[in-house]
């Protein structure tokens, strides 16, 4: 039977079993190496106050927000695209 992807949809390699994480959208349990990890920066200070603080020389570090998505939710949100058979063979960065 032909294999659709050489990695079988995971980044595990030969590491054995990996841990699981919850999908941030639907709550499904997904293997950590299969889930799509999205990191974003969120500011904890409102923009007008941040502007004043920066003018006075203060440094405001943004908090890092990490979210994991299952493949179906990542496709639904547009994080990853459905690729054709030929494009699946190309090893390029998806985002």
MDAnalysis code that builds the backbone (N, CA, C; Angstrom):
import MDAnalysis as mda
import numpy as np

u = mda.Universe.empty(285, n_residues=95, atom_resindex=np.repeat(np.arange(95), 3), trajectory=True)
u.add_TopologyAttr("name", ["N", "CA", "C"] * 95)
u.add_TopologyAttr("resid", np.arange(1, 96))
u.add_TopologyAttr("resname", ["UNK", "UNK", "UNK", "UNK", "UNK", "UNK", "UNK", "UNK", "UNK", "UNK", "UNK", "UNK", "UNK", "UNK", "UNK", "UNK", "UNK", "UNK", "UNK", "UNK", "UNK", "UNK", "UNK", "UNK", "UNK", "UNK", "UNK", "UNK", "UNK", "UNK", "UNK", "UNK", "UNK", "UNK", "UNK", "UNK", "UNK", "UNK", "UNK", "UNK", "UNK", "UNK", "UNK", "UNK", "UNK", "UNK", "UNK", "UNK", "UNK", "UNK", "UNK", "UNK", "UNK", "UNK", "UNK", "UNK", "UNK", "UNK", "UNK", "UNK", "UNK", "UNK", "UNK", "UNK", "UNK", "UNK", "UNK", "UNK", "UNK", "UNK", "UNK", "UNK", "UNK", "UNK", "UNK", "UNK", "UNK", "UNK", "UNK", "UNK", "UNK", "UNK", "UNK", "UNK", "UNK", "UNK", "UNK", "UNK", "UNK", "UNK", "UNK", "UNK", "UNK", "UNK", "UNK"])
u.atoms.positions = np.array([
    [0.844, -1.183, 0.000],
    [0.000, 0.000, 0.000],
    [0.888, 1.245, 0.000],
    [0.602, 2.246, -0.853],
    [1.468, 3.422, -0.931],
    [1.342, 4.290, 0.323],
    [2.450, 4.945, 0.641],
    [2.480, 5.839, 1.785],
    [2.183, 7.253, 1.301],
    [1.273, 7.945, 1.976],
    [0.904, 9.298, 1.546],
    [2.006, 10.297, 1.876],
    [2.600, 10.145, 3.060],
    [3.684, 11.041, 3.476],
    [4.832, 10.218, 4.040],
    [6.058, 10.649, 3.762],
    [7.209, 9.902, 4.271],
    [7.294, 9.983, 5.790],
    [6.835, 11.093, 6.361],
    [6.893, 11.257, 7.813],
    [5.657, 10.709, 8.514],
    [4.695, 10.206, 7.754],
    [3.397, 9.760, 8.270],
    [2.674, 10.876, 9.033],
    [2.960, 12.122, 8.676],
    [2.285, 13.262, 9.287],
    [2.827, 13.661, 10.636],
    [4.006, 13.158, 11.001],
    [4.559, 13.469, 12.320],
    [6.022, 13.863, 12.200],
    [6.553, 14.491, 13.246],
    [7.964, 14.878, 13.263],
    [8.716, 14.076, 14.313],
    [8.256, 12.875, 14.542],
    [8.767, 12.058, 15.643],
    [10.155, 11.497, 15.373],
    [10.399, 11.041, 14.151],
    [11.660, 10.363, 13.882],
    [11.639, 9.007, 14.547],
    [12.732, 8.621, 15.199],
    [12.801, 7.331, 15.871],
    [12.755, 7.467, 17.371],
    [11.977, 8.416, 17.901],
    [11.999, 8.729, 19.323],
    [11.067, 7.894, 20.178],
    [10.280, 7.017, 19.590],
    [9.307, 6.285, 20.386],
    [8.046, 7.108, 20.537],
    [7.286, 6.874, 21.595],
    [6.027, 7.596, 21.742],
    [6.274, 8.992, 22.291],
    [5.503, 9.955, 21.791],
    [5.616, 11.332, 22.269],
    [4.403, 11.647, 23.123],
    [4.479, 12.723, 23.859],
    [3.366, 13.116, 24.713],
    [2.206, 13.653, 23.906],
    [1.098, 13.903, 24.579],
    [-0.071, 14.445, 23.907],
    [-0.382, 15.826, 24.452],
    [-1.035, 16.626, 23.619],
    [-1.489, 17.959, 24.007],
    [-2.949, 18.099, 23.600],
    [-3.626, 19.064, 24.186],
    [-5.003, 19.353, 23.824],
    [-5.022, 20.379, 22.710],
    [-5.895, 20.179, 21.738],
    [-6.104, 21.162, 20.675],
    [-6.746, 22.401, 21.305],
    [-6.245, 23.589, 20.956],
    [-6.773, 24.828, 21.528],
    [-8.158, 25.171, 21.015],
    [-8.559, 24.588, 19.893],
    [-9.858, 24.894, 19.298],
    [-10.934, 23.906, 19.755],
    [-10.683, 22.605, 19.528],
    [-11.732, 21.618, 19.778],
    [-11.480, 20.775, 21.029],
    [-10.276, 20.844, 21.585],
    [-9.983, 20.104, 22.809],
    [-9.565, 18.664, 22.596],
    [-9.375, 18.247, 21.353],
    [-8.988, 16.863, 21.077],
    [-7.569, 16.602, 21.558],
    [-7.301, 15.368, 21.984],
    [-5.943, 14.978, 22.374],
    [-5.168, 14.646, 21.097],
    [-4.042, 15.318, 20.891],
    [-3.249, 15.161, 19.680],
    [-1.823, 14.853, 20.094],
    [-1.119, 13.940, 19.396],
    [0.296, 13.740, 19.686],
    [1.062, 15.050, 19.504],
    [1.955, 15.348, 20.421],
    [2.658, 16.639, 20.413],
    [3.429, 16.873, 19.119],
    [3.989, 15.821, 18.541],
    [4.773, 16.001, 17.328],
    [3.894, 16.121, 16.082],
    [2.622, 15.795, 16.195],
    [1.711, 15.925, 15.055],
    [0.959, 17.249, 15.085],
    [0.755, 17.797, 16.271],
    [0.000, 19.037, 16.422],
    [0.761, 20.207, 15.808],
    [0.010, 21.182, 15.313],
    [0.600, 22.397, 14.747],
    [0.734, 23.412, 15.868],
    [1.977, 23.824, 16.134],
    [2.262, 24.724, 17.239],
    [2.327, 26.156, 16.720],
    [1.551, 27.029, 17.331],
    [1.508, 28.426, 16.941],
    [1.887, 29.258, 18.161],
    [2.922, 30.069, 18.021],
    [3.318, 30.961, 19.102],
    [2.988, 32.388, 18.701],
    [2.448, 33.112, 19.623],
    [2.114, 34.513, 19.381],
    [2.533, 35.341, 20.578],
    [2.670, 36.610, 20.356],
    [3.041, 37.507, 21.450],
    [1.834, 38.364, 21.792],
    [1.527, 38.424, 23.078],
    [0.427, 39.260, 23.529],
    [0.974, 40.267, 24.525],
    [0.468, 41.468, 24.450],
    [0.902, 42.498, 25.375],
    [-0.060, 42.540, 26.557],
    [0.490, 42.741, 27.724],
    [-0.320, 42.765, 28.934],
    [-0.698, 44.187, 29.334],
    [-0.160, 45.169, 28.593],
    [-0.414, 46.570, 28.898],
    [-1.171, 47.176, 27.723],
    [-2.175, 47.988, 28.000],
    [-2.931, 48.597, 26.906],
    [-2.051, 49.571, 26.116],
    [-2.315, 49.735, 24.814],
    [-1.413, 50.461, 23.919],
    [-1.116, 51.903, 24.315],
    [-2.108, 52.636, 24.823],
    [-1.851, 54.043, 25.184],
    [-0.893, 54.147, 26.362],
    [-1.072, 53.270, 27.341],
    [-0.180, 53.257, 28.492],
    [1.213, 52.786, 28.094],
    [1.268, 51.809, 27.208],
    [2.558, 51.297, 26.748],
    [3.350, 52.375, 26.021],
    [2.669, 53.193, 25.244],
    [3.332, 54.271, 24.517],
    [3.951, 55.279, 25.481],
    [3.216, 55.622, 26.531],
    [3.732, 56.559, 27.536],
    [4.927, 55.975, 28.278],
    [4.834, 54.697, 28.636],
    [5.934, 54.054, 29.359],
    [7.189, 53.970, 28.502],
    [7.015, 53.666, 27.207],
    [8.167, 53.610, 26.296],
    [8.803, 54.985, 26.135],
    [8.005, 56.019, 26.150],
    [8.530, 57.391, 26.043],
    [9.393, 57.733, 27.250],
    [9.079, 57.145, 28.393],
    [9.872, 57.378, 29.602],
    [11.075, 56.439, 29.694],
    [11.198, 55.518, 28.742],
    [12.364, 54.649, 28.707],
    [12.153, 53.270, 29.300],
    [10.923, 52.894, 29.576],
    [10.647, 51.576, 30.155],
    [10.601, 50.518, 29.050],
    [10.992, 49.312, 29.417],
    [10.903, 48.177, 28.485],
    [9.748, 47.291, 28.909],
    [8.853, 47.018, 27.991],
    [7.692, 46.177, 28.272],
    [7.848, 44.893, 27.479],
    [8.071, 43.804, 28.184],
    [8.248, 42.535, 27.483],
    [6.893, 41.896, 27.226],
    [6.653, 41.444, 25.993],
    [5.375, 40.792, 25.706],
    [5.383, 39.338, 26.186],
    [4.230, 38.865, 26.585],
    [4.099, 37.465, 27.002],
    [3.933, 36.596, 25.762],
    [4.491, 35.391, 25.803],
    [4.391, 34.469, 24.683],
    [3.201, 33.546, 24.904],
    [2.334, 33.473, 23.904],
    [1.142, 32.634, 23.951],
    [1.360, 31.451, 23.017],
    [1.327, 30.239, 23.554],
    [1.557, 29.035, 22.751],
    [0.244, 28.270, 22.622],
    [-0.116, 27.958, 21.367],
    [-1.336, 27.188, 21.117],
    [-0.988, 26.013, 20.214],
    [-1.633, 24.888, 20.490],
    [-1.489, 23.700, 19.658],
    [-2.829, 23.436, 18.981],
    [-2.780, 23.086, 17.687],
    [-3.987, 22.776, 16.946],
    [-3.871, 21.396, 16.329],
    [-4.995, 20.644, 16.325],
    [-5.011, 19.391, 15.584],
    [-5.022, 19.737, 14.100],
    [-4.753, 18.780, 13.243],
    [-4.606, 19.039, 11.813],
    [-5.901, 19.575, 11.221],
    [-7.043, 19.013, 11.612],
    [-8.305, 19.463, 11.030],
    [-8.631, 20.902, 11.429],
    [-8.353, 21.275, 12.668],
    [-8.599, 22.657, 13.097],
    [-7.595, 23.614, 12.454],
    [-6.355, 23.169, 12.260],
    [-5.352, 24.010, 11.604],
    [-5.730, 24.278, 10.156],
    [-6.281, 23.280, 9.478],
    [-6.748, 23.475, 8.098],
    [-7.956, 24.405, 8.092],
    [-8.864, 24.216, 9.036],
    [-10.070, 25.043, 9.100],
    [-9.734, 26.508, 9.359],
    [-8.744, 26.775, 10.208],
    [-8.355, 28.151, 10.533],
    [-7.398, 28.756, 9.510],
    [-6.919, 27.953, 8.564],
    [-6.023, 28.471, 7.530],
    [-4.570, 28.525, 7.954],
    [-4.211, 27.823, 9.030],
    [-2.823, 27.793, 9.487],
    [-1.981, 26.971, 8.523],
    [-2.505, 25.837, 8.094],
    [-1.877, 25.033, 7.043],
    [-2.886, 24.857, 5.925],
    [-2.394, 24.636, 4.726],
    [-3.255, 24.481, 3.560],
    [-3.280, 23.016, 3.127],
    [-4.340, 22.638, 2.450],
    [-4.413, 21.321, 1.830],
    [-3.551, 21.395, 0.578],
    [-2.580, 20.469, 0.466],
    [-1.657, 20.514, -0.666],
    [-1.897, 19.335, -1.598],
    [-1.564, 19.541, -2.866],
    [-1.731, 18.475, -3.850],
    [-0.674, 17.400, -3.630],
    [-0.817, 16.288, -4.341],
    [0.100, 15.162, -4.197],
    [1.539, 15.564, -4.494],
    [1.727, 16.357, -5.532],
    [3.076, 16.773, -5.931],
    [3.675, 17.733, -4.900],
    [2.879, 18.666, -4.404],
    [3.371, 19.631, -3.422],
    [3.711, 18.992, -2.084],
    [3.067, 17.852, -1.761],
    [3.346, 17.168, -0.500],
    [4.757, 16.620, -0.449],
    [5.325, 16.313, -1.598],
    [6.670, 15.732, -1.656],
    [7.760, 16.765, -1.394],
    [7.441, 18.042, -1.591],
    [8.424, 19.115, -1.444],
    [8.568, 19.448, 0.036],
    [9.805, 19.443, 0.526],
    [10.061, 19.741, 1.934],
    [10.382, 21.225, 2.088],
    [9.356, 22.039, 2.198],
    [9.530, 23.469, 2.434],
    [8.726, 23.866, 3.656],
    [9.037, 25.033, 4.170],
    [8.309, 25.540, 5.335],
    [6.899, 25.939, 4.894],
    [5.892, 25.509, 5.669],
    [4.508, 25.728, 5.281],
    [4.032, 27.139, 5.586],
    [4.564, 27.770, 6.648],
    [4.110, 29.116, 7.013],
    [5.135, 30.134, 6.628],
])
